[in-house]
Amino acid sequence: MILAMFRVMALALWRDRGALVMTFLLPPLVFLIFSAVFAGATGEDVKLKLAIADDARTPASRRLADALLRDPDLRAERTVPDAGARVRALVKAGRADAGLIIRADPAASGSPIIVVSDPSRAVAAPLTMARAQQVLARDMPDILLARTLVETAPAVGGFTRRQTAAAAAAMNSLAEGRAVAVGPSLFVREDISGARKGGGAIAYYAGAVSILFALFSAMTGALSLIDERHSGIADRILAGTRGMGPVVTGKFLFLIAQGVVQAMAIFATAELIYGVPVLGHIAPWLITTIAASTCAAGLALGIVAFCKTRDQGQMLSTFIILILAAVGGSMVPRFLMPPWLQMAGWATPHAWTIEAYQSILWRDAGLSAVYPAWAVLLAIGLAGLLLAHLATRLVR
């Protein structure tokens, strides 16, 4: 009996070639994609998008800015206009992972470098400081020695002319390439205005979890199309005057409503426990939620409608959900991924949904910042609905 059952299940899998392919070929593909996503998020390989402004405008500050712009481990850009206010605006809008403002000569005492941080990307600030330290140690060790001398002089009562000359000679030799350790006093961290500790990260993951579970629930609901086809219900409905159109549309509307209710539960928890200001932005939040739920419902129906068996539908939907979640930022923040994966993330509903929720709940952005996300999500959902209508007439 045991061997007979084993043989029955093996034959069933062998005859369902679609499920066979998905069972044994999709897992290695998932591994390759996940390895690319998570291997790039270790910290060493992260290439931050850094906005730089030189407010000091001294020879040493220009050297530092130019060295950072040349650094291959950063995606650094000088702001236009070249001012600290522009750096803060770019970080606030999410268009830069972090900002670096050179507010004084790097050779002077004190903390001449401001690192502007978005708390929702908390790891970006220490990574920026580490990269800047490496650049200074590699390209500007003479500046580091000058800082050390300036900070040490008051403690030792100043330097003689001979000592000053010796120090100048040492700085000239250091400029040729020897590395020197950097003190943490170079930097001062500044969070973007209006930031609350943990608030940005909570808004991020509320959106990430919301779209993730909207897709899971929608895929599960959409599988009923396959059950109805195999039970003969679909054939009886197709024999009627209106066909499967009303059935597909009814499922679509239900899945949208289900997604909205799920999101309400998630964001109500976020507001009650963490203070995420959902009620203060209820109108744009509701539009974003409806758009995301529409996208999930249409995508689920469009995918499942083309599957011939439930095994195919379950395997394919799980594969797509996992890949979209990984690339779109539901598992790892996208700014920690390699640049090419960050660009690929815009092909997923997760990236658009997360960005829209963060723009509304964290950055207090206007409609101009979120309507592209609404348009993309709604377009995906309606396209999926259209494909589902087409598939119910073609697939038997």
C-alpha positions as CSV (number, residue, x, y, z in Angstrom):
1,M,0.0,0.0,0.0
2,I,2.8,2.4,0.9
3,L,4.7,1.8,-2.4
4,A,1.4,2.0,-4.3
5,M,0.6,5.4,-2.9
6,F,4.2,6.5,-3.6
7,R,3.8,5.3,-7.2
8,V,0.4,7.1,-7.6
9,M,1.8,10.4,-6.4
10,A,4.9,10.1,-8.6
11,L,2.9,9.4,-11.7
12,A,0.5,12.3,-11.0
13,L,3.5,14.6,-10.7
14,W,5.1,13.2,-13.8
15,R,2.0,13.6,-15.9
16,D,1.5,17.2,-14.7
17,R,4.6,18.5,-16.6
18,G,3.9,22.1,-15.5
19,A,4.0,21.2,-11.9
20,L,7.0,19.0,-12.5
21,V,9.0,21.8,-14.0
22,M,8.0,24.2,-11.2
23,T,8.9,21.6,-8.5
24,F,12.4,21.0,-9.6
25,L,13.5,24.0,-11.7
26,L,12.0,26.9,-9.8
27,P,13.8,26.3,-6.5
28,P,17.3,26.7,-7.9
29,L,16.1,29.9,-9.6
30,V,14.7,31.2,-6.4
31,F,18.1,30.4,-4.7
32,L,20.0,32.4,-7.3
33,I,17.7,35.4,-6.9
34,F,17.7,35.3,-3.1
35,S,21.5,34.9,-3.0
36,A,21.9,38.0,-5.1
37,V,19.5,39.9,-2.8
38,F,20.9,38.8,0.6
39,A,24.6,38.6,-0.4
40,G,24.4,42.3,-1.4
41,A,23.0,43.3,2.0
42,T,26.0,42.3,4.1
43,G,27.3,45.9,4.4
44,E,30.7,45.5,2.7
45,D,29.2,45.4,-0.8
46,V,26.5,48.1,-0.3
47,K,26.9,51.0,-2.6
48,L,25.0,53.9,-0.9
49,K,23.5,56.7,-2.9
50,L,25.1,59.7,-1.2
51,A,24.3,63.4,-1.7
52,I,27.4,65.6,-1.1
53,A,27.6,69.4,-0.5
54,D,30.7,71.4,0.2
55,D,29.7,74.4,2.3
56,A,33.2,75.1,3.5
57,R,34.7,75.6,0.0
58,T,38.3,75.3,1.2
59,P,41.1,73.4,-0.7
60,A,40.9,70.5,1.8
61,S,37.1,70.3,1.6
62,R,37.2,70.3,-2.2
63,R,39.8,67.5,-2.1
64,L,37.5,65.5,0.2
65,A,34.4,66.0,-1.9
66,D,36.3,65.0,-5.1
67,A,37.7,61.9,-3.4
68,L,34.2,60.8,-2.3
69,L,32.8,61.4,-5.8
70,R,35.5,59.2,-7.2
71,D,35.2,56.4,-4.7
72,P,34.0,53.2,-6.4
73,D,32.2,52.0,-3.3
74,L,29.8,54.9,-3.3
75,R,27.2,56.3,-5.7
76,A,28.0,59.8,-4.7
77,E,26.6,62.9,-6.4
78,R,27.3,66.6,-5.8
79,T,24.1,68.5,-5.1
80,V,22.8,71.2,-7.4
81,P,22.9,73.8,-5.9
82,D,25.9,72.8,-3.9
83,A,24.4,73.5,-0.4
84,G,23.6,71.7,2.7
85,A,19.9,72.5,2.5
86,R,19.7,70.6,-0.8
87,V,21.3,67.6,0.8
88,R,18.7,67.6,3.6
89,A,15.9,67.9,1.0
90,L,17.2,64.9,-1.0
91,V,17.5,62.7,2.1
92,K,14.1,63.8,3.3
93,A,12.5,62.9,-0.1
94,G,14.2,59.5,-0.1
95,R,16.2,60.3,-3.3
96,A,19.5,59.8,-1.4
97,D,20.3,57.1,1.2
98,A,22.3,59.5,3.2
99,G,23.8,63.0,2.9
100,L,27.3,64.4,3.7
101,I,27.8,68.1,4.3
102,I,31.3,69.5,4.7
103,R,30.6,72.5,6.8
104,A,34.2,73.4,7.8
105,D,37.7,72.7,6.7
106,P,38.4,69.0,7.4
107,A,41.8,69.9,8.8
108,A,40.3,72.1,11.5
109,S,39.3,70.8,14.9
110,G,35.8,69.9,15.9
111,S,33.4,68.0,13.7
112,P,33.6,69.5,10.2
113,I,31.4,66.8,8.5
114,I,27.6,66.4,9.0
115,V,26.1,63.1,8.0
116,V,22.4,63.6,7.3
117,S,20.4,60.4,8.1
118,D,16.9,59.1,7.5
119,P,16.1,56.9,10.5
120,S,14.2,54.6,8.3
121,R,17.5,53.8,6.7
122,A,19.4,53.7,10.0
123,V,22.4,51.7,8.8
124,A,23.1,54.2,6.0
125,A,24.6,56.8,8.4
126,P,27.3,54.5,10.0
127,L,28.1,53.1,6.6
128,T,28.6,56.6,5.2
129,M,30.9,57.5,8.1
130,A,32.9,54.3,7.5
131,R,33.3,55.0,3.8
132,A,34.3,58.6,4.4
133,Q,36.9,57.4,7.0
134,Q,38.3,55.0,4.4
135,V,38.5,57.8,1.8
136,L,40.3,60.1,4.2
137,A,42.7,57.5,5.3
138,R,43.5,56.4,1.8
139,D,43.6,59.8,-0.1
140,M,44.1,62.5,2.6
141,P,46.3,61.2,5.5
142,D,48.0,64.6,5.6
143,I,44.7,66.3,6.5
144,L,44.2,63.8,9.3
145,L,47.7,64.6,10.7
146,A,46.9,68.3,10.5
147,R,43.7,67.7,12.6
148,T,45.7,65.8,15.1
149,L,48.2,68.6,15.5
150,V,45.5,71.3,15.8
151,E,43.7,69.3,18.5
152,T,46.9,68.4,20.4
153,A,48.6,71.8,20.4
154,P,46.5,73.4,23.2
155,A,47.2,70.4,25.4
156,V,51.0,70.6,25.0
157,G,51.3,74.4,25.0
158,G,51.9,74.8,21.3
159,F,54.7,73.7,19.0
160,T,58.1,75.2,18.3
161,R,59.1,76.3,14.8
162,R,61.2,73.2,14.5
163,Q,58.4,71.0,15.5
164,T,56.0,72.8,13.1
165,A,58.4,72.3,10.3
166,A,58.8,68.6,11.1
167,A,55.1,68.2,11.1
168,A,54.8,70.0,7.7
169,A,57.3,67.5,6.3
170,A,55.4,64.6,7.8
171,M,52.2,65.9,6.2
172,N,53.9,66.1,2.8
173,S,55.1,62.5,3.1
174,L,51.6,61.3,4.2
175,A,50.0,63.0,1.2
176,E,51.9,60.4,-0.9
177,G,49.7,57.6,0.4
178,R,50.3,56.2,3.9
179,A,47.2,55.5,5.9
180,V,46.4,56.9,9.3
181,A,43.5,56.0,11.7
182,V,40.6,58.5,11.8
183,G,39.0,59.7,15.0
184,P,35.2,59.7,15.3
185,S,35.1,63.4,16.1
186,L,35.2,64.2,12.4
187,F,31.5,63.5,12.1
188,V,28.3,64.6,13.6
189,R,25.1,62.8,12.8
190,E,21.9,64.8,12.0
191,D,18.5,63.1,11.5
192,I,16.1,64.6,9.0
193,S,13.7,67.1,10.4
194,G,10.5,65.7,12.0
195,A,12.0,62.3,12.3
196,R,10.9,60.0,15.2
197,K,13.0,57.2,16.2
198,G,11.8,54.0,14.6
199,G,8.8,55.7,12.9
200,G,10.3,55.4,9.4
201,A,11.2,51.8,9.7
202,I,7.7,51.0,11.1
203,A,6.0,52.7,8.2
204,Y,8.3,50.8,5.8
205,Y,7.6,47.4,7.2
206,A,3.9,48.1,7.6
207,G,3.7,48.7,3.8
208,A,6.0,45.7,3.1
209,V,3.9,43.3,5.1
210,S,0.6,44.8,3.8
211,I,1.4,44.1,0.1
212,L,3.0,40.8,0.9
213,F,-0.1,39.4,2.6
214,A,-2.4,41.0,0.1
215,L,-0.7,38.9,-2.6
216,F,-0.7,35.7,-0.5
217,S,-4.4,36.1,0.3
218,A,-5.3,37.1,-3.3
219,M,-3.4,34.1,-4.7
220,T,-5.2,31.7,-2.4
221,G,-8.6,33.2,-3.3
222,A,-7.8,33.1,-7.0
223,L,-7.1,29.3,-6.9
224,S,-10.8,28.8,-6.6
225,L,-10.9,29.5,-10.4
226,I,-9.1,26.2,-11.0
227,D,-11.3,24.3,-8.5
228,E,-14.4,25.6,-10.3
229,R,-13.0,24.5,-13.7
230,H,-12.3,21.0,-12.5
231,S,-15.6,20.5,-10.7
232,G,-17.5,21.5,-13.8
233,I,-19.0,24.6,-12.3
234,A,-17.1,26.8,-14.8
235,D,-18.5,24.8,-17.8
236,R,-22.1,25.3,-16.6
237,I,-21.5,29.0,-16.1
238,L,-19.9,29.3,-19.6
239,A,-23.0,27.7,-21.0
240,G,-25.1,30.6,-19.8
241,T,-25.6,34.0,-21.5
242,R,-23.0,36.0,-19.6
243,G,-20.2,33.5,-19.3
244,M,-17.5,33.7,-16.6
245,G,-17.1,37.4,-16.8
246,P,-19.3,38.2,-13.8
247,V,-17.6,35.4,-11.7
248,V,-14.1,36.8,-12.4
249,T,-15.1,40.4,-11.7
250,G,-16.9,39.3,-8.5
251,K,-13.8,37.5,-7.3
252,F,-11.7,40.6,-8.2
253,L,-13.9,42.9,-6.1
254,F,-13.9,40.5,-3.1
255,L,-10.1,40.2,-3.2
256,I,-9.8,44.0,-3.3
257,A,-12.1,44.3,-0.2
258,Q,-10.2,41.5,1.6
259,G,-6.8,43.3,0.9
260,V,-8.2,46.6,2.2
261,V,-9.4,45.0,5.5
262,Q,-6.1,43.3,5.9
263,A,-4.2,46.6,5.5
264,M,-6.6,48.3,8.0
265,A,-5.7,45.7,10.6
266,I,-1.9,46.1,9.9
267,F,-1.9,49.9,10.0
268,A,-4.3,50.1,12.9
269,T,-1.8,48.1,14.9
270,A,1.0,50.4,13.6
271,E,-0.8,53.5,14.7
272,L,-2.0,52.2,18.1
273,I,1.4,50.7,19.2
274,Y,4.0,52.7,17.3
275,G,2.2,56.0,16.6
276,V,2.3,55.8,12.8
277,P,0.1,58.7,11.7
278,V,-2.4,56.9,9.6
279,L,-5.5,58.8,10.6
280,G,-3.7,62.1,9.9
281,H,-3.2,61.0,6.3
282,I,-6.4,58.8,5.9
283,A,-7.4,59.9,2.4
284,P,-4.1,59.3,0.6
285,W,-3.5,56.2,2.7
286,L,-6.9,54.7,1.7
287,I,-6.2,55.4,-2.0
288,T,-2.8,53.7,-1.7
289,T,-4.4,50.7,0.0
290,I,-7.1,50.4,-2.6
291,A,-4.5,50.7,-5.4
292,A,-2.3,48.0,-3.8
293,S,-5.2,45.7,-3.2
294,T,-6.4,46.1,-6.8
295,C,-2.9,45.3,-8.0
296,A,-2.7,42.2,-5.8
297,A,-6.2,41.0,-6.9
298,G,-5.6,41.5,-10.6
299,L,-2.1,40.0,-10.5
300,A,-3.4,36.9,-8.7
301,L,-6.3,36.3,-11.0
302,G,-4.2,36.9,-14.1
303,I,-1.6,34.4,-13.1
304,V,-3.8,31.7,-11.7
305,A,-6.3,31.8,-14.6
306,F,-3.6,30.5,-17.0
307,C,-2.7,27.5,-14.8
308,K,-4.3,24.2,-15.7
309,T,-4.0,22.5,-12.3
310,R,-4.1,23.5,-8.7
311,D,-0.5,22.3,-8.2
312,Q,0.7,24.5,-11.0
313,G,-1.2,27.5,-9.5
314,Q,0.1,26.9,-6.0
315,M,3.7,26.4,-7.0
316,L,3.8,29.3,-9.5
317,S,2.0,31.7,-7.2
318,T,4.4,30.9,-4.3
319,F,7.4,31.4,-6.6
320,I,6.1,34.7,-7.9
321,I,5.2,36.0,-4.4
322,L,8.6,35.1,-3.0
323,I,10.6,36.7,-5.9
324,L,8.5,39.9,-5.9
325,A,8.8,40.2,-2.1
326,A,12.6,39.7,-2.2
327,V,13.3,42.0,-5.1
328,G,10.7,44.6,-4.1
329,G,12.0,45.2,-0.6
330,S,9.6,43.3,1.6
331,M,12.4,41.1,3.0
332,V,15.4,43.4,2.8
333,P,15.3,47.2,2.3
334,R,16.2,47.9,-1.3
335,F,18.9,50.5,-0.6
336,L,21.0,47.6,0.8
337,M,20.8,45.7,-2.5
338,P,23.1,45.9,-5.5
339,P,22.2,48.9,-7.8
340,W,20.9,46.6,-10.6
341,L,18.5,44.9,-8.1
342,Q,17.3,48.3,-6.9
343,M,16.4,49.2,-10.4
344,A,14.7,45.8,-10.9
345,G,12.7,46.4,-7.8
346,W,10.6,49.0,-9.7
347,A,9.2,46.2,-11.7
348,T,7.4,44.9,-8.6
349,P,4.3,46.2,-6.9
350,H,6.1,45.9,-3.5
351,A,8.5,48.8,-4.3
352,W,5.8,51.1,-5.5
353,T,3.5,50.3,-2.5
354,I,6.3,50.7,0.1
355,E,7.4,53.9,-1.5
356,A,3.9,55.3,-1.6
357,Y,3.2,54.5,2.1
358,Q,6.5,56.0,3.2
359,S,5.9,59.1,1.2
360,I,2.6,59.6,2.9
361,L,3.2,58.4,6.4
362,W,6.9,59.3,6.9
363,R,7.9,62.1,4.5
364,D,4.6,64.0,4.5
365,A,5.0,64.2,0.7
366,G,2.3,65.7,-1.6
367,L,0.3,64.0,-4.2
368,S,2.9,64.6,-6.8
369,A,5.1,62.0,-5.0
370,V,2.5,59.3,-4.8
371,Y,0.3,59.5,-7.9
372,P,2.9,57.6,-10.1
373,A,2.7,54.7,-7.6
374,W,-1.1,54.8,-7.7
375,A,-1.1,54.7,-11.5
376,V,1.3,51.8,-11.7
377,L,-0.5,49.7,-9.1
378,L,-3.9,50.3,-10.7
379,A,-2.6,49.6,-14.2
380,I,-1.1,46.2,-13.1
381,G,-4.4,45.3,-11.3
382,L,-6.6,46.1,-14.3
383,A,-4.3,44.4,-16.7
384,G,-4.4,41.3,-14.6
385,L,-8.2,41.4,-14.5
386,L,-8.2,41.7,-18.3
387,L,-5.9,38.7,-18.6
388,A,-8.1,36.7,-16.2
389,H,-11.2,37.4,-18.4
390,L,-9.2,36.3,-21.5
391,A,-7.8,33.1,-19.8
392,T,-11.2,31.9,-18.6
393,R,-12.3,31.7,-22.2
394,L,-9.1,30.0,-23.5
395,V,-7.9,27.6,-20.7
396,R,-9.9,24.4,-20.1
